[in-house]
C-alpha cells in the first residue's frame, strides 16, 4: 500500500470513531418525551415557555424555571424521543417589537 492510502484510511477510521462516539454521547441526553418533561419539572422546576416546529417536523421547546432562572431547550423527533440540546441559567422572557419598516437599527 502507498503511504497516502494508509494515511487516508487512518484518517477515515478516526473520523468514523469520532462520529460513533459523538452519537453515543448524544444518546445519553435523550429519552421519551414524558420522562424528560417530568424530570425538568421535578428536578429543575422548569415548565414549557415556548414551542415551535423545526426541521423534519421535530418539535423544539424551551423550558425554564421562574424561581431559579434555569432553562433547557429540547428537540422531540417524530418517534417521540426528546433530546436536550442546550441548557443554562438566567432565563429572561422578552417580548421585543420588530423595528419599524425602513429602520435599519
VOKE-886885 format. One record per residue: x, y, z of N, C-alpha, C in turn. Coordinates in steps of 0.2 Angstrom, whole numbers, plus 5000, padded with zeros to 4 digits. Layout:
XYZXYZXYZ...
end
This chain:
500449945000500050005000500450065000500250114997500650184997500450225003500950265005500850305011500250345011500050375006499450425006498850385007498750325004498250275005498150255013498750245016498750225023498550285027498750345026498550405030497850415029497650415023496850425021496450375025496650305025496250255028496250275036496850295039496850305046496450365048496450415043496050475045495350465044495150415040494450395039494250365045494650315048494550275054494450325060494850375061494750415066494150455066493950485060493350515059492750475061492750405058492150365060492150355067492750345071492650335078492450395082492650455079492350515082491650525081491350505075490650505074490250465078490550405079490250355083490150375091490750395093490750425100490350475101490250525096489850585097489050555097488950515093488250485093488050455100488550415102488450385109488350435114488750485114488750535119488050575119487850585113487150625112486550575115486650515114486050475116485950475123486450485127486350495134485950555136485850605132485450665133484750655130484550595128483850585125483450535129482850545129482350495132481650505130481150465131480450485129480250545132479850585128479650655130479350665137478950615139478550625145479050615151479550575150480150565155480550635156480750665150481150725150480750785153480150785151479650845154479550835161479450775164479350765171480050775175480550755172481250775175481350845176481250885170481350955170480950985175480350965176479850995181480050975188480150915190480350895196481050905199481550905195482150915197482450985196482151025191482351095190481851145191481251125192480651175192480551205186480651175180480551205173479951185170479651235167478951225163479051255156478751235152478751255145478651325144479051365140478951435139478851455132479051405127478951415120478951355116478651355110478651295106478651315099478951275095478951285088479151215084479051215077479151165073479851175070480351125070480951135067481051085061481651075059481751035053481450965054481250935048481050865048480450855053480050905054479450905059479650895066480250905068480450905075480050965079479950955085479651005090480251025094480351095094480851125098480451165103480651155110480351185115480851215120480651275123481151305128480751295135481151275140480851265147481251305151480951335156481351375161480951375168481351395173481151405180481151475182480551505184480551575186480851585193480951535197481251535203481951535203482251495199483051485198483351515192482951535187483151555181483551505176483551445178483751395174483351385168483651365162483251355156483551295152483151265148483351205144482951205137483351195132483051185125483051115123482451085121482451015119482151015112482350955109482050945102481750875102481150865100480750805100480750785093480950725092480950695085480250665084480050645078479350615076479250555080479850515082479750455085479550465093479550525095479350535102479950545107480550535104481150545108481350615108481450635115481650705116482350715118482750755115483450765117483550835120484050845125484250905127484750935123484650995120485151025116485551085119485251115124485651165127485251185134485651205138485451225145485851285148485551325153485951375156485551405161485851465163485551505169485351575166484951605171484751675170484251685164483751645164483251645158482851715159482751745154482351805155481851805148481251805149480751815144480751885142480751895135480651955132480151955127479852015125479352025120479552085116480052085112480352145109479952155102479752215101479452235095479952235089479752225083480152225077480252305076480852325073480952395071480452415066480352475066479852505061480152495054479752485049479952465042480352525040480952515036481352565034481952585039481852565045482352575050482852525051483452535049483952485049484352475055484052495061484352495068484352425070
end
